[in-house]
Amino acid sequence: MSVLDAFRNDGKRALVTGGSRGLGRSMALALADVGCDVIITGRTQDTLDATAGEIEAKGRKAWTLKADMGEPSECEAACRRALDEMGPIDILINNVGNREDNVTIEAESLETWQRGVDLNLTSCFLGTNIVGGAMVARGKGGRVINIASISGLIANRGIAGRHYETSKAAVIHFTRCAAADWASHGVTVNAICPGLFMTDTNKHWNKIRPDVIQAIVVNIPMGRTGEPEEIGPLAVYLASPAAAYVTGAAYVIDGGYTLW
């Protein structure tokens, strides 16, 4: 096997939550490039169908599941359906997450807090519990990749909604715990901690709070935001045989922002 062959995953099946747009779409397409058939979840059928078409154009199978993964009952149902109807699943990317509410700690309601935690943390737990748990039970190994954030390592300035930082920090430590528990089963569990990527969500933030976005950009040593397709190769690595000895790691990809 050549080095490049070690990055392929021909015939493997992957589930990418929130895979119809943004970073999820980029990772789903990257996995298809290296041989994976891909299941994607999302909240809008139009974007699901569009991304599924892109996956199929690469010669791979694609399945879509319309679900709000931030709603625990929908998340659980989608994960079980993916296993029952489209499984077995070899690679799981728990990608769902967002800062949907910009509200201060003292003004945040319990309902808003819980919604943010469910979207960013509970969805990760349920995916790992159900789909990752099935990998353990099957006994053939597997890959779990949790999309955390540099916000799990720092407290952002000029923006509220601290359920986001808190949840992403928990995702990083949950990753370590699952990695320790499942290493002997051949299931690796790693996290990716993206910095500022120009997804649709951050394009929206740039419209309503350009001062926040620009304050981040001026503190990125590379002097620019990331492009969504730049995260794909890292996901491919962590999902591949090349990363067989990597588990419990949290990979920062932020243009150097967290160096200062």
Steps between C-alpha positions, in 0.01 A plus 500: 500500500633842405473797733221649290310170507496523881273803469233319298181350639358312204174325578460657844178668609501835679236703681553877511249691710423845368661381179293694249680833531804677644778299657285187504451513125872548442585199716232286339633580153859438610405156635326421172821594319688225684241230443231536767129467452344775710186556707427865577250664733362852474197715567415594140432245228616729218854529637504129588407408144756739353787359706386142441515573129859621536594182686339281234681696228822367653378145442396432859165416660324771700208491742320792663324530835295813565520567874569774752793341681479767769172343612600189699204286396556579130874444535451163664244392239726607212801312638296184551347527155845545344615177663185303430446607139844606375753333731739367602689827551881506514561874543299753701553875486301681768503834323174666611546819700454876494473812714138583423441743788713804583379557856692588816532258791283714727226529238503144367199286582531136598308410184753680278792349692357149467435542128863605447631210706278253315612630161872505575549226761201268533501437125865396527424268792204336326691443176793352687276297730288350222719485190835475678351248739398287203862506379612363837232230493587397143859442600662621177628836620398839373561872500316772694588862428340771712498854368577719800636855462781724614216650705539196723852621579445876538235754602415707194480877537222726383240228468267327744320166505743322731310173468709463182845521662383282787356231275802491271737466797289206614519345152881505521505322835224259401720411202786412733275291724351303209847450352624350827197273530504371143870476411506129576209450258684656206266800492695825493337823620653835412393863483552780252502855640436743214564870526323758284387346172284693255196276513149635434458545876809718531407691186178582683694609811718717274187681386353561844823535703786576259695648791518160670614322184764761420629496858566128458659534156753761612619253766548209259872476418418381147290814456193328357204277579492134410313369198264207567681264261818536706356285779433201274856361486526496881174305527623260231818436699322432829252268326768305317730205574783756511366618839470155657727596792333836566229523763388752761663786309354846436633654178492879481456644152476878537772676300695549822235699689547315829879551493469852639 
